[in-house]
């Protein structure tokens, strides 16, 4: 019985020492998070660039449509005047 009690007490001491020891596993993932943060920042930057490009393209298309509409109006006005001048 004394041996059993002494083994149990020794086991308790071993368990408490193991529980208090710093875990080595968290030290390994910490460097892994740095590249993940860098990747995340890179993705965010790329997304921002794409958004800016999209805005620029939209603005260009809008200007092209305006120019095309303006040209169409000029052609219509110019064509009507010429036709009217020919008829008189």
Residue frames relative to the residue before (quaternion, step in Angstrom):
aa qw qx qy qz dx dy dz
X 1.0000 0.0000 0.0000 0.0000 0.00 0.00 0.00
X 0.6359 0.5313 -0.3305 0.4518 3.57 0.96 -0.80
X 0.6432 0.5211 -0.3239 0.4581 3.57 1.02 -0.81
X 0.6411 0.5322 -0.3182 0.4522 3.55 1.00 -0.85
X 0.6611 0.4971 -0.3034 0.4730 3.57 0.91 -0.92
X 0.6660 0.5033 -0.3114 0.4541 3.58 0.91 -0.88
X 0.6341 0.5135 -0.3281 0.4759 3.64 1.06 -0.72
X 0.6514 0.5098 -0.3137 0.4662 3.59 0.97 -0.83
X 0.6592 0.4949 -0.3111 0.4731 3.60 0.95 -0.87
X 0.6426 0.5115 -0.3221 0.4708 3.59 0.97 -0.82
X 0.6336 0.5301 -0.3184 0.4649 3.57 1.05 -0.76
X 0.6353 0.5244 -0.3235 0.4655 3.57 1.03 -0.80
X 0.6542 0.5023 -0.3164 0.4686 3.58 0.96 -0.86
X 0.6511 0.5151 -0.3142 0.4605 3.57 0.95 -0.82
X 0.6575 0.5104 -0.3050 0.4627 3.58 0.96 -0.87
X 0.6711 0.4871 -0.3110 0.4645 3.60 0.92 -0.84
X 0.6374 0.5095 -0.3307 0.4741 3.59 1.03 -0.72
X 0.6514 0.5095 -0.3131 0.4670 3.59 0.98 -0.78
X 0.6630 0.5116 -0.3046 0.4538 3.58 1.00 -0.80
X 0.6975 0.4700 -0.2754 0.4656 3.60 1.07 -0.67
X 0.5496 0.6243 -0.4029 0.3818 3.59 1.17 -0.40
X 0.4964 -0.6499 0.4726 0.3284 3.61 -0.97 0.77
X 0.4483 -0.6942 0.4989 0.2612 3.53 -0.97 0.87
X 0.3731 -0.7396 0.5190 0.2108 3.58 -0.91 0.89
X 0.5518 0.6516 -0.3836 0.3518 3.61 1.16 -0.50
X 0.6695 0.4995 -0.3449 0.4282 3.69 0.80 -0.73
X 0.5910 0.5797 -0.3785 0.4139 3.61 1.10 -0.52
X 0.6517 0.5291 -0.3183 0.4405 3.61 1.02 -0.68
X 0.7116 0.4456 -0.3025 0.4512 3.69 0.75 -0.81
X 0.5280 0.6534 -0.4196 0.3438 3.62 1.08 -0.49
X 0.6884 0.4366 -0.3146 0.4863 3.66 0.80 -0.76
X 0.6067 0.5648 -0.3570 0.4307 3.58 1.10 -0.57
X 0.6392 0.5295 -0.3396 0.4424 3.61 1.07 -0.57
X 0.5749 0.5923 -0.3881 0.4099 3.60 1.09 -0.55
X 0.6791 0.4469 -0.3176 0.4882 3.67 0.82 -0.80
X 0.6132 0.5463 -0.3550 0.4467 3.57 1.07 -0.69
X 0.6467 0.5036 -0.3204 0.4749 3.58 1.00 -0.78
X 0.6390 0.5231 -0.3245 0.4613 3.55 1.01 -0.82
X 0.6371 0.5232 -0.3175 0.4686 3.56 1.02 -0.85
X 0.6560 0.5197 -0.3041 0.4551 3.52 0.94 -0.93
X 0.6546 0.5008 -0.3078 0.4754 3.58 0.98 -0.84
X 0.6405 0.5260 -0.3199 0.4590 3.56 1.03 -0.82
X 0.6471 0.5099 -0.3166 0.4701 3.57 0.96 -0.85
X 0.6425 0.5276 -0.3211 0.4534 3.55 0.99 -0.85
X 0.6567 0.5087 -0.3032 0.4670 3.56 1.00 -0.87
X 0.6420 0.5189 -0.3193 0.4654 3.58 0.98 -0.85
X 0.6407 0.5262 -0.3200 0.4585 3.56 0.99 -0.85
X 0.6437 0.5191 -0.3142 0.4664 3.55 1.01 -0.84
X 0.6457 0.5209 -0.3134 0.4621 3.59 0.98 -0.86
X 0.6527 0.5095 -0.3127 0.4655 3.58 0.95 -0.90
X 0.6380 0.5300 -0.3245 0.4547 3.56 1.01 -0.82
X 0.6571 0.5004 -0.3076 0.4724 3.58 0.98 -0.85
X 0.6377 0.5225 -0.3222 0.4653 3.58 0.99 -0.84
X 0.6401 0.5306 -0.3168 0.4564 3.54 1.00 -0.86
X 0.6430 0.5161 -0.3192 0.4672 3.58 0.99 -0.83
X 0.6540 0.5169 -0.3106 0.4568 3.55 0.96 -0.91
X 0.6548 0.5106 -0.3089 0.4637 3.58 0.93 -0.91
X 0.6458 0.5219 -0.3154 0.4595 3.56 0.98 -0.87
X 0.6525 0.5126 -0.3075 0.4657 3.55 1.00 -0.87
X 0.6448 0.5215 -0.3160 0.4609 3.59 1.00 -0.86
X 0.6507 0.5134 -0.3164 0.4615 3.58 0.94 -0.92
X 0.6414 0.5296 -0.3215 0.4526 3.56 0.99 -0.86
X 0.6609 0.4972 -0.3013 0.4746 3.56 0.99 -0.87
X 0.6308 0.5302 -0.3287 0.4615 3.59 1.02 -0.79
X 0.6559 0.5033 -0.3111 0.4687 3.57 0.95 -0.87
X 0.6338 0.5252 -0.3311 0.4614 3.56 1.01 -0.81
X 0.6647 0.5015 -0.3002 0.4653 3.57 0.93 -0.96
X 0.6552 0.5051 -0.3146 0.4654 3.58 0.95 -0.87
X 0.6503 0.5088 -0.3162 0.4672 3.57 0.98 -0.82
X 0.6463 0.5195 -0.3119 0.4639 3.55 1.01 -0.85
X 0.6473 0.5093 -0.3104 0.4746 3.57 0.99 -0.86
X 0.6398 0.5280 -0.3166 0.4601 3.55 1.00 -0.82
X 0.6536 0.4988 -0.3081 0.4786 3.55 0.99 -0.80
X 0.6495 0.5091 -0.3205 0.4650 3.59 0.97 -0.80
X 0.6449 0.5178 -0.3200 0.4622 3.56 0.98 -0.82
X 0.6506 0.5085 -0.3199 0.4645 3.56 0.96 -0.87
X 0.6727 0.4853 -0.3013 0.4703 3.57 0.87 -0.92
X 0.6748 0.4948 -0.2924 0.4629 3.56 0.88 -0.92
X 0.6632 0.5126 -0.3000 0.4554 3.57 0.95 -0.81
X 0.6504 0.5129 -0.3194 0.4603 3.58 0.98 -0.79
X 0.6548 0.5135 -0.3215 0.4518 3.55 0.96 -0.82
X 0.6592 0.5033 -0.3139 0.4622 3.55 0.94 -0.85
X 0.6586 0.5043 -0.3136 0.4622 3.57 0.92 -0.86
X 0.6618 0.5024 -0.3005 0.4683 3.54 0.98 -0.83
X 0.6493 0.5080 -0.3184 0.4680 3.57 1.01 -0.74
X 0.6430 0.5215 -0.3212 0.4598 3.60 1.01 -0.74
X 0.6605 0.5248 -0.3129 0.4363 3.61 0.97 -0.77
X 0.6700 0.5009 -0.3130 0.4497 3.59 0.98 -0.71
